[in-house]
């Protein structure tokens, strides 16, 4: 397993409230959401490095959930 891959146990041990608190109430871009999620998980995205939380992953979460990361519909 890659060091950038989270195990099921690591994901289940996450502090869901810390992740929720990292998200603002105003709409933000998937890029910004990825950065905030990575920071909330304790593994911030670093410039010049492969992202820990990719924009693509956030876009997939939006598509699957139909909601913008800030809780607003994406097209608002």
C-alpha positions as CSV (number, residue, x, y, z in Angstrom):
1,X,0.0,0.0,0.0
2,X,1.3,3.4,-0.9
3,X,2.1,5.8,2.0
4,X,-0.4,8.2,0.5
5,X,-3.2,5.6,0.7
6,X,-5.3,5.6,3.8
7,X,-6.2,2.3,5.3
8,X,-9.8,1.5,6.3
9,X,-8.8,1.7,10.0
10,X,-7.3,5.2,9.4
11,X,-10.4,6.5,7.7
12,X,-12.7,5.0,10.4
13,X,-10.5,6.6,13.1
14,X,-10.9,10.1,11.6
15,X,-12.4,12.9,13.6
16,X,-15.5,13.6,11.5
17,X,-16.2,16.7,13.4
18,X,-12.7,18.1,12.6
19,X,-13.4,17.5,8.9
20,X,-16.8,19.2,9.1
21,X,-15.3,22.1,11.0
22,X,-12.7,22.6,8.2
23,X,-15.4,23.3,5.7
24,X,-16.7,26.9,5.5
25,X,-20.3,27.9,5.0
26,X,-19.7,29.9,1.9
27,X,-19.1,28.1,-1.4
28,X,-15.5,27.3,-2.2
29,X,-13.8,25.6,-5.2
30,X,-13.0,21.8,-5.1
31,X,-9.3,22.8,-5.1
32,X,-9.8,24.8,-1.9
33,X,-12.0,22.0,-0.4
34,X,-9.2,19.5,-1.1
35,X,-6.7,21.6,0.6
36,X,-8.9,22.1,3.7
37,X,-9.8,18.4,3.9
38,X,-6.1,17.4,3.6
39,X,-5.2,19.9,6.4
40,X,-8.1,18.7,8.6
41,X,-6.8,15.1,8.1
42,X,-3.4,16.1,9.4
43,X,-1.8,15.5,6.0
44,X,-1.8,18.9,4.2
45,X,-1.4,19.2,0.4
46,X,2.2,20.5,-0.2
47,X,3.1,22.7,-3.2
48,X,5.2,20.7,-5.7
49,X,4.1,17.3,-4.3
50,X,1.3,14.9,-5.3
51,X,-1.8,16.0,-3.4
52,X,-3.0,13.9,-0.4
53,X,-6.6,14.9,-1.2
54,X,-7.0,15.6,-4.9
55,X,-9.4,18.0,-6.5
56,X,-10.7,15.0,-8.5
57,X,-11.6,13.2,-5.3
58,X,-13.6,16.2,-4.1
59,X,-15.3,16.5,-7.4
60,X,-16.3,12.8,-7.2
61,X,-17.7,13.3,-3.7
62,X,-19.7,16.3,-5.0
63,X,-21.0,14.2,-7.9
64,X,-21.9,11.3,-5.7
65,X,-23.5,13.4,-3.0
66,X,-24.9,16.1,-5.3
67,X,-23.8,18.8,-2.9
68,X,-21.1,21.4,-2.9
69,X,-18.5,20.9,-0.1
70,X,-19.7,24.0,1.7
71,X,-23.2,22.5,1.8
72,X,-24.7,24.6,-1.0
73,X,-25.8,23.2,-4.4
74,X,-22.8,23.3,-6.7
75,X,-24.4,25.6,-9.2
76,X,-25.2,28.4,-6.8
